[in-house]
Amino acid sequence: MAVPNGSSTSYDDNDAEIDYSDIEEKYRVDFDDGFDNVIVVDDLPIIDESKLDLLLQKIAKDFTRKGAPIKKEDIFVPWDNAGDKSKGYAFIDLGNPDAAAFAVTAMHGHRFDSRRQFKVNRFTDIEQYANLEESYIEPQPETYQPKEHLRAFLADPQGRDQYVTFRGDDVEIHWHGKPSQCEIAYSKKGWTDLYVSWSPLGTYVATLFRQGVRLFGGPSWEPQQRFAHPLVKLIDFSPCEQYLVTWSHDPISVPPNLPQGPEYFSPEDEGNNIAVWDIKSGHLLRTFPTSAFEGEDTTAKKQMQWPALKWSADDKFVARVTAGQHISVYELPSMGLHNKKSLKIEGVVDFEWCPHGEKDREEAEKAGGSAKPKKVKENMLAYWTPEVANQPARVTLLNFPSRTVLRQKNLFNVSDCKLFWQNQGDFLCVKVDRHTKTKKSIFCNLEIFRVREKDYPVEVVELKDTVTDFSWEPKGERFAIVSSNDPNLGNPGPGITIKTDISFFQLDRSKNDFKLLHTLTSRTSNTIRWSPRGRHVVLATVGSSSKSELEFWDLDFGSEDRREGQVVKEEWGSGIQQLGSADHYGVTDVEWDPSGRYLATSASAWRHTLENGYAIWDFRGQEVQKHILDRFKQFIWRPRPRTLLTKEHQRQIRRNLREFSRAFDEEDAAEESNVSAELIAHRKRLVDEWNAWRAHCKKAIADEKRTRGQKVNGELHEEEKEEIEEWIDEVIEQIEEEVIE
């Protein structure tokens, strides 16, 4: 080593070495060993070299099919010491850690053949577990954090309902009850980018963002689940809230850096628009392209019908129709095609699942709780096909999954059909639009299937006019229709109001036919909304620029003996009575609350920009509250799940209703007294303020008079006196004299 001053010196080998550890630590470079990209696939068959190529092809094909594309060159199969047999496992390089993580999740447990399944692990995990300490170290127990009850709103002491409003960027959830009980439960700005939606049983509220859908719930409205579907526009829940369907106009695109896993899209989903998700796990179950719903006529530009997938009432099946070809039914949660084949139905146009009523649920509960399990009633669906060649149009009832045809009805001269199930699954109404032989005019028939009776009898209601709206009474045997023969019905111009008739029908058990109860003529109503409890109905004029009328009707007025669908009345239609009428300018939406006591009407800024806002009415048409709000968009009542009370408990409550009502009457009286006390205190405060102001004014006047020397409170003060002379003319007598010249 050279040293200053021209001298030199040398170090002996035995001398201490120089320590560079601090420099090495500072400039240390970590090299990626690449093992994060490698997975180990176990439980493979032990083969010789002649079958190696077949094994590699099989592994590459299965992985690629599941969304983890690999090539044969990426697979390394180790051999035994002799080199004659494989060791029964293989190493696969996926290229990046994300792809390796996805492959582990997607392929672990996947069936290789009838005897083997893939056992897939990351190489780094195996290395980690191989180097575990032999001595067991007990982990620290985590503190239990109880989760919020997602249906805590049902335990509200005051029995209030909730509703959500969306205005501008603000979303608010309100409690609704008596005026003193109305308050905001939660509010948040920018909670959604598009709109909000309740789940069918009211457990979650869904909000839509550019990145996907988020579900919130519980008293504090914490996030419960999220679904990554970019640019999502539409969502639909399954009836039992187990699954969610999302749709986006933009096809799914999977960039290279997208996270991998069961809750994300994979390359095989690219180009699709519709996705099905499991709500509890957040996992993606399957995706579909929109083109799968179009059928044979791809040239016709038709608006996509939503929901595109229709659920059975028990969430066991979901189905889609390919127009003109078949109905495809998928099993849940696998989302595999039932029996690996669709229902091939030539010309099929549409179908609907039969809803489950209280009777069906009770039978299912009894069958599940009995020692000898009974055969559970199958799901039922109805579909219709148009006239094809010499075949008439046809409506078919079908049991599923047995695929047994229960009933068929031929129809002639059919232009269109609409299927309407009663909410308990007791009746199916097929609204058939028929045309005359010349096809110049349209009239309507109602084909009503009585599903609960033997051989599924069909009653026909013939109508001369066009039916524009149909609605079953919930839990009842009545329905209402809106019909019209207005010549402007097909092409209404601006400012033209279509004249309509509203008709009510009920099943006459004595004649086994549906009989007309009453008809309201010369109306402008175009929308029917039944109360969830039945009996009450609202007729509304929605979407009109000139009319916005609301009519509140009671179909059992004066019939207090109505119990479980039986109404006592002297003659048909005698109990129909109008309770009130109202007007909400520009109304766009009409919705009953779950109790059937209140009706909400709203005017959304999505339809027009004049007097947006919402109003709440009682069932008699009396206005409870009204709010005019700029940029108001949505009002939705929070749904309630079906009651947990048995039929016997409900009957007992009805029998003791007067006793229960006393407690509510006392609460109402106490609230009224509190309101009266507050009103009296307010009036007393106003009177006291008035007296104080009056005393202040008197004092000010008195002070002013004192300064002028006037007599105040018995005291005489000097002041300048002014003498005023007053002249009075008095006529004592008046004599008229005549002068003669």
Steps between C-alpha positions, in 0.01 A plus 500: 500500500630842411522755778581870504852643504616243248534227757340161466398231741350154477243307709565150608232232421459440870397857564128571566282545187321828435123492593280602201167384650358852540572582136361168378181550699457851363544398136350149523289398198216249547470257212163341424538126511185459283341234720186712553405419142530125549228264619515133590230268363471175694296178473592446135521148356844334504594443137790401282658719234269373222196663663667828594368695202139393569535602866636842408219556250237404759643735766537793258147453365335488846690804630429705188130413512480633857655834409867424578654460152827302491708316243661159515841669518399662833456159670791308656442140608768351732606135464623241747869412539481233236330736256231248409197635686367844590460599868129583477533878514609787276628858515330770287633851438206741457711805416388731784383466864142615428450230237645242739261607777202475263607156377519371858148626576346386172663157464537366854255212532425498125422149374787347297320174435253274680753417775723805532473870573758771450676596826644844423728707727746780452863393515581768758221373726640147494847634578358709784314210657801271461709743708251542784625486856437164661411657834137618503446865590146571605357797309356795680118477508326774309250717678147409395334780310124444473352593164197720461167337431409571139128504584520708815256748348219248561551539877421872498298561823263734315444257211602756238580438135797642313544651155795625300518821295756602240534870421790652313800321652335443839352168612289500818328218688198618699287358780130549430230501766298759684609860441706498821667170400622599154877542490806430287664167585805545275622736230805508280617713211628325189375160618414396143580606145180375331218396734422299815299181542371291792535123502163315484486432876647834606826358634736703278506828317697487175691792351655510153839647419724506197701212649199280584233440765522531879257370761448672835297398804462497876421792734827680413476421126843343475612341167394135482611388153631629169488373142759622251307553174632819333244737346207302641160645411233251617469258793248238607477299826374145531176469706679355807794746478758227437615618156544817299494560125683799349503637145714751316462628147878486466636146448724360772868569443777335704828700493826315578546663842148423627497314835427130470261302716146364524357849555652643180447450128733263314603499133220257413245766608620757246233631266208408729259752653300316770651359820353284778648534851468324835408771753642339816840402358525769231612237247423523130293201390459551126479760223287523185514706181197711413488329160400175675155651563430628149407174327467450129395852397826685558423765240211649699626761743288434807552650841637246746240383752604527864532287700664286235530208742190389693519327837289223646335594829739286708826618332574144383477578128554794271392497136534701183308484174664499160220645290351250257723210608514383861493573873826429682469419872810508722545342842638696792763546628692311227328697220516186290233433239238270651539147359750655257224595258253782447125482455471511121174682421451615144397865482501564877462870578487542878455313829444568871566295815211437738552681834475310827216593733455451871348155441807387309736626770301330775503170310876528442560567872283204602674273252842605625409457868322165476671170583405362160590767246216564260539581136538876469283669240689572181550839347265594218548725203270623224604588146326590176571443134349690204324357199747312282390366161183300571561483874291734722652717772532312826544559875663218697537428871811295578635339818872530560739319538287202389408694181147360517239686293203576729264692272490649152255745349477576128437860393402641159547832321763606756706815462670497840481343849596616847526269804386623845535274806308577818753550781387184686520286187124425506418644157671570171349758267604497136409831338445411137492777242297365208447642156201465272527302178568821310768592760371858506389506864623356829298369793593315816421174682609400848578127532512429875648169625388384846825335596401358840211294363491162331576493126577874510167637367510814286246784516469746211409867537420657162554874457430726206765761579878500523636429848797722589555392861417192709553443873407219742390580853769366738380196695157532339275380220442835333675688225473839335562606141543825309336487158443753227341540157639850449601546133817680615617202706749369246657838424425762766610847400641769731239634740250220422366308799379145435156420642489170688262272690592323825330164566509275807436124480466230767476122499142383556542165679137405445537518122877440475539808286645849528222756522513873439467695826505858382621720214622859530454674166652810340815506710854608416661246737758273336658332805361264766671456836354253754584528867728212613222401740237500225160672523626854427609611155628822347428605143759747371573698186876458459726655240250754368592864450144624555340258751632370831197369686495247785187310603487297823246215503385246758354180355360378832353820637257420780592130499672458833447122502766443236724219618763321296359573157129471589290814464144535624292726279145502369576531132799514266680834506296644787812544717699708250541855627729788412680624811664806355679663211817703470736650250880488471622699203741314275480173695730232355497227768234363737585250776329365814693447821526138630222554757248625243423807715690759296555577134799687360493692174807660346594716205847402383747731329588206274163554326454878519632803689175661621414489871709195582453346843280253685183483707362247749126435535295280730274231356206746494682750280585750776838665449743420782806684370624651176847616396589696186870429438720601210690217326293238683537157338382205711266395780482131601337341805713241679344153452424277796548121507200277554378472859635230731165469676299187433141508379377421852698788649357738241144382578565551871617855437187575297278364779678715760541803276300726733732425788804582291333813366458640852875525543531679167209732589674590826821576312307717253324683786831557679655632182203730441523629857871563453426683179225698679736585786761618252237706318375658826857582606564653159186714521586610857846600384349709220256669742783575745705649219202713396438625857867581545507694173177684599641594843817622333298717262292645789814588690648668193182709451495596868861613487424711195204664675710581807739697285206719383369580852168319470315357798613150546405282797333791686790747473455846336778632280521854361459551133420785270127577474334615178167693495263413221196719415202322354220688315158337482216624272154412619180567298218587740219570254459533128212714349420531133342837392349583167567855365228656282597787279 
